[in-house]
Amino acid sequence: MTHTTKRKIVVDNTKYGWCIRGNDLECKGRYITIYKQSVNGQTLYLDPFPWGVEIRPKTVREAILFALQNNWNPVVNSSPMYLGFYNNSLIVLPKGIKSTFEYQWLQWDQLT
């Protein structure tokens, strides 16, 4: 049976919620979901694969700040933003790419 673990976090005086769906993060397609509380705005999905992110408030805070600097708008209802981790840095995944794994294959494919 799956369950959702929901948490709250305040970043720069703004309340956000974040959650992890499922019993664990051992399968692809699972994200850390981040959203502004009480608003039906743009959702932020943080892909914890393949880099084995340590899931804690510090990680979520860093993702929120990075996303805000990269045009995430949590108060406007629009397509989700997907973040990954590549070359030791957070990245905004290109449109149509929803995982770091897909992004790595895309990078590898362009090199060959």
Residue frames relative to the residue before (quaternion, step in Angstrom):
aa qw qx qy qz dx dy dz
M 1.0000 0.0000 0.0000 0.0000 0.00 0.00 0.00
T 0.3104 -0.7466 0.5566 0.1908 3.56 -0.96 0.83
H 0.0644 -0.7701 0.6317 0.0608 3.51 -1.29 0.40
T 0.3606 -0.7127 0.5571 0.2273 3.55 -1.28 0.27
T 0.1939 -0.7510 0.6219 0.1078 3.53 -0.93 0.96
K 0.0866 -0.8199 0.5657 0.0157 3.58 -0.46 1.20
R 0.0691 -0.7793 0.6228 0.0042 3.52 -1.11 0.85
K 0.2934 -0.7163 0.6014 0.1977 3.54 -1.33 0.33
I 0.0020 0.7783 -0.6278 0.0090 3.53 -1.21 0.62
V 0.2146 -0.7484 0.6128 0.1356 3.58 -1.11 0.70
V 0.0026 -0.7775 0.6270 -0.0490 3.54 -0.82 1.11
D 0.8335 -0.0865 0.0006 0.5458 3.57 -0.64 1.16
N 0.7028 -0.5076 0.2371 0.4384 3.55 0.87 1.09
T 0.5964 0.5195 -0.3786 0.4807 3.60 1.18 0.42
K 0.3455 -0.7515 0.5316 0.1826 3.57 -0.91 0.97
Y 0.0443 -0.7731 0.6325 -0.0183 3.51 -0.92 1.06
G 0.2507 -0.7123 0.6255 0.1963 3.48 -1.34 0.32
W 0.0187 -0.7793 0.6254 0.0335 3.54 -1.19 0.47
C 0.0143 -0.8138 0.5803 -0.0266 3.51 -1.07 0.67
I 0.2549 -0.7027 0.6452 0.1580 3.44 -1.41 0.38
R 0.2029 -0.7894 0.5682 0.1133 3.56 -0.71 1.02
G 0.7234 0.4098 -0.3216 0.4532 3.53 -1.01 0.80
N 0.6404 -0.5505 0.3884 0.3687 3.51 -1.32 0.20
D 0.7942 -0.0304 0.0334 0.6060 3.56 1.15 -0.53
L 0.4786 -0.6587 0.4931 0.3066 3.55 -1.28 -0.01
E 0.3709 0.7746 -0.4442 0.2553 3.56 1.10 0.64
C 0.7320 0.3499 -0.2727 0.5171 3.60 1.14 0.19
K 0.5982 -0.5847 0.4138 0.3592 3.54 -1.18 0.63
G 0.7214 0.4372 -0.3190 0.4320 3.53 -1.21 0.50
R 0.6014 0.5184 -0.3751 0.4785 3.57 1.23 0.13
Y 0.0836 -0.8043 0.5884 -0.0003 3.52 -0.97 0.90
I 0.4071 -0.5702 0.6200 0.3532 3.45 -1.41 0.09
T 0.1887 -0.7977 0.5682 0.0715 3.56 -0.56 1.18
I 0.0615 -0.8013 0.5948 -0.0175 3.57 -0.78 1.08
Y 0.0768 0.7958 -0.5912 0.1062 3.57 -0.93 0.92
K 0.4880 -0.6135 0.5186 0.3413 3.54 -1.27 0.39
Q 0.4729 -0.6986 0.4601 0.2769 3.55 -0.82 1.01
S 0.8507 0.1777 -0.1658 0.4661 3.54 -1.21 0.73
V 0.6698 0.4265 -0.3051 0.5257 3.60 1.21 0.44
N 0.3010 -0.7236 0.5901 0.1938 3.55 -1.04 0.79
G 0.2415 0.8062 -0.4965 0.2127 3.55 0.56 1.21
Q 0.7684 -0.3283 0.2731 0.4767 3.52 -1.32 -0.39
T 0.3132 -0.7497 0.5603 0.1612 3.55 -0.87 1.01
L 0.2408 -0.7408 0.6116 0.1383 3.53 -1.17 0.70
Y 0.1065 -0.7834 0.6106 0.0448 3.57 -0.84 1.00
L 0.1474 -0.7778 0.6088 0.0522 3.54 -0.77 1.09
D 0.2664 -0.7708 0.5645 0.1275 3.55 -0.64 1.18
P 0.2278 -0.8073 0.5289 0.1292 3.62 -0.48 1.11
F 0.6277 0.5129 -0.3364 0.4792 3.61 1.28 0.05
P 0.6721 -0.1854 -0.7114 -0.0882 1.66 -2.10 1.20
W 0.4803 0.7364 -0.3882 0.2763 3.55 1.25 0.05
G 0.4212 -0.7477 0.4503 0.2467 3.60 1.20 0.10
V 0.0167 0.8448 -0.5327 0.0472 3.53 0.85 1.01
E 0.3784 -0.6637 0.5900 0.2611 3.52 -1.13 0.69
I 0.2691 -0.8002 0.5182 0.1369 3.55 -0.40 1.23
R 0.3204 0.7133 -0.5579 0.2783 3.50 -0.36 1.32
P 0.7109 -0.4738 0.2935 0.4290 3.60 -1.17 0.34
K 0.6078 0.5630 -0.3619 0.4275 3.62 0.99 -0.71
T 0.6508 0.5137 -0.3079 0.4666 3.58 0.97 -0.85
V 0.6623 0.4980 -0.2992 0.4731 3.57 0.94 -0.92
R 0.6332 0.5303 -0.3282 0.4583 3.60 0.97 -0.82
E 0.6537 0.5093 -0.3065 0.4684 3.60 0.92 -0.91
A 0.6525 0.5124 -0.3106 0.4639 3.59 0.98 -0.84
I 0.6444 0.5163 -0.3216 0.4634 3.60 0.95 -0.84
L 0.6783 0.4866 -0.2982 0.4628 3.59 0.81 -0.96
F 0.6436 0.5157 -0.3162 0.4689 3.59 0.97 -0.85
A 0.6749 0.5011 -0.2962 0.4536 3.58 0.86 -0.96
L 0.6432 0.5194 -0.3248 0.4594 3.59 0.95 -0.83
Q 0.6594 0.4953 -0.2996 0.4797 3.59 1.05 -0.75
N 0.7376 0.3738 -0.2006 0.5253 3.57 1.25 -0.42
N 0.6869 -0.5686 0.2434 0.3815 3.54 1.07 0.97
W 0.3274 0.6930 -0.5626 0.3097 3.59 1.05 0.64
N 0.0780 -0.7961 0.5997 0.0207 3.57 -0.85 0.96
P 0.1854 -0.8511 0.4824 0.0921 3.58 0.08 1.28
V 0.6702 0.4893 -0.3195 0.4575 3.63 1.21 -0.05
V 0.6656 0.4442 -0.3018 0.5182 3.60 1.26 -0.10
N 0.3820 -0.7248 0.5274 0.2247 3.57 -0.79 1.02
S 0.2753 0.7374 -0.5695 0.2369 3.55 -0.40 1.26
S 0.7497 -0.3646 0.2755 0.4787 3.57 -1.29 -0.05
P 0.5586 -0.6281 0.4218 0.3400 3.57 -1.01 0.73
M 0.3313 -0.6791 0.6094 0.2402 3.52 -1.33 0.37
Y 0.1863 -0.7798 0.5916 0.0847 3.55 -0.98 0.90
L 0.1274 -0.7792 0.6114 0.0528 3.54 -0.91 0.99
G 0.0695 -0.7665 0.6371 0.0415 3.51 -1.20 0.67
F 0.3728 -0.6895 0.5670 0.2535 3.53 -1.30 -0.21
Y 0.1137 0.7961 -0.5762 0.1462 3.56 -0.59 1.19
N 0.8364 0.0329 -0.0743 0.5421 3.59 -0.92 0.96
N 0.6908 -0.5252 0.2548 0.4266 3.56 0.92 1.05
S 0.6861 0.4278 -0.2947 0.5093 3.60 1.15 0.51
L 0.5113 -0.5818 0.5229 0.3558 3.53 -1.23 0.47
I 0.0387 -0.7840 0.6193 0.0198 3.56 -1.11 0.70
V 0.4030 -0.6255 0.5921 0.3094 3.53 -1.29 0.41
L 0.3604 -0.7416 0.5240 0.2136 3.56 -0.67 1.08
P 0.5341 -0.6448 0.4384 0.3268 3.61 -0.93 0.85
K 0.6652 -0.4980 0.3749 0.4110 3.54 -1.23 0.51
G 0.7901 0.2812 -0.2391 0.4893 3.55 -0.91 0.96
I 0.6632 0.4291 -0.2904 0.5401 3.58 1.27 -0.27
K 0.0964 -0.8468 0.5231 0.0068 3.57 -0.61 1.12
S 0.7717 0.2497 -0.1792 0.5568 3.57 1.22 0.10
T 0.5992 -0.5540 0.4382 0.3768 3.53 -1.23 0.50
F 0.5974 0.5765 -0.3515 0.4327 3.57 1.05 -0.74
E 0.6584 0.4923 -0.3017 0.4829 3.60 0.91 -0.94
Y 0.6481 0.5288 -0.3109 0.4512 3.58 0.98 -0.88
Q 0.6469 0.5172 -0.3183 0.4612 3.58 0.95 -0.85
W 0.6454 0.5056 -0.3205 0.4745 3.59 0.98 -0.81
L 0.6235 0.5362 -0.3321 0.4620 3.57 1.02 -0.80
Q 0.6608 0.4974 -0.2984 0.4763 3.60 0.93 -0.91
W 0.6629 0.5051 -0.3034 0.4619 3.56 0.91 -0.90
D 0.6497 0.5335 -0.3026 0.4491 3.56 1.00 -0.92
Q 0.6615 0.5060 -0.3059 0.4613 3.60 1.02 -0.75
L 0.6508 0.5184 -0.3138 0.4574 3.58 1.17 -0.50
T 0.7225 0.4268 -0.2508 0.4826 3.58 1.15 -0.52
